[in-house]
């Protein structure tokens, strides 16, 4: 496998699995926090004889996710996945150890076994490696086991009800984290797949542009130099010494195309200096102005601007002062180079006779190839030619650097993830309401709940619904304030309904409910507000405990364990957001890199192909001309034949195949005026066989006159037309089925 392919495969893994690594890191940090919270219950609940076994279970249960967190950023993913599976198994074994080796009840108020204080960690571990169905199955399993252990250990009355409540609450809590984990994995996979498709399309587009640019580069060289030398030789209009010098210069330019590319960026002032020198050489007396500074411009863009401006000047020198009905007249010219708000602009003007663009023959290549096409080959490049008979000519060349698109909610955004989770969110909201209704209104003392506890329950439920309605992040301010107000109302109502000394199971259910809603606020982009509210909840709970005769530590004990839920959720949200941003950036970087690599490869291949063709057709004759030997009439005829063949290759690429090449050459040798054109804009018919057969047939049959063959633009009923002007005028139309009309 090539090295580049291996690198691409590793990058693809990073796109999807980087999120998994960050989740493992969050799990490790969360395990440290929950492990610290469970240490005191562990020491109080483990009997002396069984302590070694219990301590081993505790070390495994918390040590495995801590190891995952420590190894998350550099260990092979297969190792991390194995540890995640081990954690899922270890948790089940730890619960089994409790059920098999414990037969005593825990004292009231301390009847929450340490083994069920971190159920979300193994559940999320399983969700990172298993399919969704397996993950949800594990959630149901551990929720049921958690309730069983709670019922087994509780010393209060109605232990089955306590166990059922614990199962429901555990199911609610871990469903939030497992649902988010599954949603992020799915969106990361979908984004990676979509990015792969976009990357392929972008790379293909870059390759086409690169291929077109190389073709136009060689075509411009052929037009500007090769065709000129061959025409001069064929017409005998230049003495052999000058012709030889031109031929050597042209051979040097052809060889230079194989040289390494120039520096990627050069100061913009280099463009002004080169154009100043070129203007002085080609058209002395031309007014010149430039205000370009030192900002960087791609060297290839500078080359294109100089060559296109040179062609515009040469056209002005050839045609601006000529008129069919009047003698040549003096012409004023100017070249202006400036920076127009980041766009490099070159204007070549003259006040000559001008022309009508509609009157320019289709086979004239100077404007089409050497100016317009040369600039359009670059992203951000353009060329505009404005002329009117009697009003002079203005050629405007421009290049605007490609700017990144404005930011927005990227496909891999956290908002997109939350939207994808919408069905799960609806289920969790229903579960939230049901679970807290069961916690609040069942069990001993349930008859005393009305009306304050009902109002608190309704306020918390409304807050949960309100903060999950909108699909945009961050949560709108009005909904955020409404959620906070409802939570504050619920907290105050419950302070009047229960006492901090109440030891009944889930007597203080509102603390967990409020924390879960704050967790959603953090997920909705209101992290600071969530933690500020939790700080208020913490302070109010401690003060409430102290006012009611408990020490401050008692109040801390009531609320601190819920901090783990909010902390884990906050870390998880941070990891998800960072992963989404990283995923988007990785996709962008890889798209740019893949496109650049493919474009570079395509450019090299296309340049070699074009130069090979050029060398085959023109180099032998150019080398003969460079030797300064006198030309015979046959040599001149051959120069014109080669010039015509090269012109066919430029303006009729899809027709530059056998048998059309040989037929055109033979027809020209008989004196037939042959013009081949291609208007398909690089989208020739899929099957060119009917067209090439028809064109070759008409060329073989022509003995004199003129034959013009044209490939038509894509989307038309006919593929091509052939106009024959010989003893009589006729038009042949070629259709896709090969019929001639």
Phi, psi and omega in degrees: 000132179299153181300321182297322180295318178299320180295320179297318179298318179295321179296322179296320176300317182299322183302314184272322190269348177300321177299317180299320178298317180294324176296320177298322177297316178297318178299321179296315179295317180296322180297323177299316182294309182293326177297320178294320179293329184273352185295316180295311175302324179301311183294327181280331188262344183273118176294152186304315184294326183266003187301318180303317180294317180296317179297322178296318177298316180298317180297319178292314185299320180261335182290323181296308178295328176296319177297320177300315179297319181293328183264357194300327188268352183220340182287153175302143183298328180296327177292315180295320178295321177298317178297323178297318177296316179301319180298318178299320180288318182300320181297317178297319179294323178297320177294319179298320178300318180296316183289328184276325189248003178243132176230005181258152177273149176272151182294147180300137184092341176227040187257021174261107182300140181300333187290341181251018181272357184222034187302329183294330184295306178296328179296317178292324176303313179295322181295337180280344185240341187253165173292163185301317182297319179294318180298315179292326175298319178294322178301313180296320180299307185288332175294317178295317179296322179299314178295323179297314180297320180295317178294322181295327187262344186288142179255003181276187177273162179052053183296329178294320177295320178299316178297319178296318178299317181297319179299315181295316181295319178297318178301315179298311186297310185282339176297325179300310184287319180293319178299316179295319180298314180296318180297318181293320177300319181293313182292326177296320178294317181294318180296319179298318179294316178295320179296324178298316179294316179297321181297317179297317180294318180295318180294319179297319178296316179298321179295319179295317179297317180297317179297317179296319180298317179295319178298315181293326178298312180291319179300319179296320177297316179299314182293313186289329188237303189296309181297322180297316180296315182294321178294317178299319180291316182294327181269348181066032186269355182228141180294159190296329181294312178294321179299319179296319179296317178299319180297319179294319177299319180295317177299322178296321179292322177297316179296324181295337178294338178272356181288159177302148180297152179290174177306144186299316183234142175225158176298144179299333180298336177299322178299314179299318180295317182292320179291325177298315180295315180298317180297318180296326181284316185279316187222076178304141181094352178287132177293135183227138178215142179210138177232024183288143179259214187256008182296147186287142177225139178304135182299324179294326177293319177300314179301314182296318179296319180295314182293319179293319177295322177298319178295322178296319177295316180298319177298320179297318180295325183283323195239338190295329184262004184261145175212143184290334185246012182209155178291162179301143181235158180294146182232135174264138182230156176212148174232124183237127180237125181206166178257116182252087179053048177097345178264127177277124184237133175237124179241128176245117184238152167213161178252035182284201188285342180069184180199166175258120184303329181293340182270356181283123180300147182296337183271002177279128191254350188301305181288314187295314186265312189279345181242291187295306183293325180299319181281324182289348178291343180260141172296123182091357180268147179204159176215136179228129180246118179242126178206151176216140180307124179085356185243012178078187184222141175229125176249121180247120178250137183216149173219125178246125180299143179291123181253143178296150180295153179298148182291168180181195179279099185295159179304330182264026185282164178292328176298319178299321178297316181295323178295319179297330183277000188308315179299319179293321180300318180298319178295318181294323178296316177299316179297321179302312182294314182297312184299313183286336171294318178295316181297321186279325195244015175233157178099182181301138178079011182295335182288346184267007187284333187278138001258347189296315182294325176296316179296320178295319178298315179296322180294315179295318180297317178296321178297319179297317179293317184298318185278001178243007186283307185286149182260008182250150176242145354289162179302132181307150186300319183297316179291325178296312180296320178297319179297314181298319181296318179295320179294319178298319179297317179298318181298314182295318180298319182288333176297332178271346186266322182236168177246155179294341180278353182295120183257005178297147181301130177061026176297328181255045182301332185295333181294317177292321180297314179298319180296321178298318178294322176297325176299318178296321177301318178298319179293334182269018175089010180246053186296315181296318179295320180300313181288328175296318178294322178295322175301319177295319178298317180299309182297318182293322180293317179297316179297319178300318179295316182296316180299328182266015171095004176267152172291161181302325180298327177296319177294320177299318180299328180293325191250339190292327183294338177284342177298328178299320178298312181292321179296313180299317179295319179296315178298320180296315179298318178300316180297318181295315180297313181297320180294319179297317178296318179295320179299315179298316180293320177298317178299317180296312182298317182290325177297314179297316182293314180297319179296319179295319180294314180293320179297319180295316179297315180297319180297316180297314180297316181293320180296317178298319180295316181293318180291326177297317177296317180297319179295320180295318186277321193242331187302315180306316181290320179297321178294324176293320179292325180293337180282355175064030174278144177301146183260135174275174178297323178294322177298316180296319178297321179293322177300316179294325179294317178295319179299317180294321179295316178297322179296322175300318182297329182279310189266353180219062187300318183288343176265356182276065179219162172283144009268009184293321182301309182294321180294320179294318179298316180294321180294318178296324178297332178275357179098008179281135176276110187250129174233123178245129183227151179227109179257019184278355177054053179062019174231065182292163177303148180299324179243104181271357185303314179299324182289310182296324179294317181292316181296313179299321179297315180294322178293320179295328183278341185281131178253340180198182177082216187223139176232123178240117179249134184224125171278128187275160178300154180297149177097354179268159180294319179269150179271324185201160173234148177232117179259123182245120175243097180229241176291336174212160182267130176209156179237128179252128178251131181253124179257174185295331180272009176086004180285143178252133181243000000 
